Amino acid sequence: MLSVKHITKRYGTQSVLRGIALDVAQGEFISLLGPSGCGKTTLLRILCGIETPDSGSIHLRGQDITALEASQRRFGVVFQSYALFPNLSVAANVAYGLQGMKRAQQHSRALEMLDLVGLADQAHKYPSQLSGGQQQRVALARALAPQPPLLLLDEPLSALDAQVRVSLRGEIRRLQKQLGITTLMVTHDQDEALSMSDRVVVMHKGQIEQTGTPQQLYSRPASEFVAGFVGKMNLMPALVVGRNRARVGTQDLHCDIEAFKTGSPLLLGLRPEAIGLRPFVVDAEPGPSASLNSLRAEVLETVFLGPCTLLRLHCEALGGLIIEAELPSSDDATLPVWLQGQVLMELPAMSIRGLAQPLSTLRAA
Ligand SMILES: Nc1ncnc2c1ncn2[C@@H]1O[C@H](COP(=O)(O)OP(=O)(O)OP(=O)(O)O)[C@@H](O)[C@H]1O
């Protein structure tokens, strides 16, 4: 439905976007996720038509729209600041973009949209009489009223307090699915991106680092940056020593690294919640098996986080690395006594991923 081809943008000597390419299907909800300054807002502004790229093109349903003005593109846009007209009623704000329609039609369409966002009874009020969350719902109704081909959301929830933000996430997603409107949202909040999107585009230094479903990004991050930005991950420098086997410190680990060549250095990634812990029994320490790597470790610290407890573990065999594990809290939220001193740390082979360049991309290069 939307195709972005090799967009580049410089401001002076700074290269802000470097060869962005992205295809979006009809009805998809895509998040552009990345840290401050990675270029996501610039990309959204280029899509809106309020900024021009230095090179590359944008195609909507096969038509090249790169040279079209923002007003000709007719995209719905919602900004972080609600940008409502303070001197117009809520209904008049929503009707604002419906200039081509007759007045009565404008009004009934505005009421219909306000009904969709649950604000039909607030139509007569002025923006200053509404809460932040309500104002953002009005902005959403206004953006959707002219039935735009594409909805662009620029950090739409970041000005709201935490509770409103979470409930509006669900509301925006429900509405987007109901209307089947193709949507791109800029955010720096990973929870927001993971919970709302069909696919997430992770951006870093003006480039796309990885594109995938929330589940793909979480379970198979392609790089150290994605692993660190989307959730938490233990990172272990390693050397591939055989098929699905890598050495960390003095320890060989079974892991899920099919695509890596023997002899190549790589970074292994392991989520804290994938790690199992058992009591350590002297002389009963099992060695690594093909499915589970069992290693002795010392508990350095435990931090209670509510739904889980974070443990920092020192593992001599892994070259003295500090590994973080997360244990789900029990009913009474107390930790077993054996979680002091020495424990047996179990690292499931299938959860240990390779994060450096896989063999296939090296071959392609
Ligand atoms: N009009 C401009 N003139 C010069 N530099 C700009 C301009 N707009 C953006 N930049 C620079 O381009 C880089 C990317 O900015 P952009 O706003 O796209 O990042 P972002 O990922 O959206 O960050 P944030 O989340 O902080 O908004 C930044 O270093 C910014 O300072």
The ligand as an ORCA input file, in Angstrom:
! r2SCAN-3c Opt
* xyz 0 1
  N      15.076     21.142     10.748
  C      16.217     20.615     11.205
  N      17.400     21.247     11.017
  C      18.556     20.699     11.443
  N      18.661     19.506     12.088
  C      17.532     18.845     12.304
  C      16.250     19.343     11.890
  N      15.298     18.446     12.234
  C      15.947     17.430     12.861
  N      17.279     17.661     12.903
  C      18.295     16.759     13.477
  O      18.130     15.491     12.884
  C      18.321     14.445     13.820
  C      17.111     13.530     13.829
  O      15.999     14.256     14.332
  P      14.555     13.584     14.507
  O      13.672     14.601     15.130
  O      14.137     12.983     13.233
  O      14.897     12.437     15.546
  P      13.919     11.550     16.420
  O      14.423     10.160     16.291
  O      12.509     11.789     16.057
  O      14.224     12.080     17.871
  P      13.189     12.564     19.015
  O      12.562     11.319     19.564
  O      14.095     13.235     20.016
  O      12.223     13.493     18.361
  C      18.584     15.123     15.156
  O      19.971     15.118     15.396
  C      18.083     16.527     14.960
  O      18.807     17.440     15.731
*
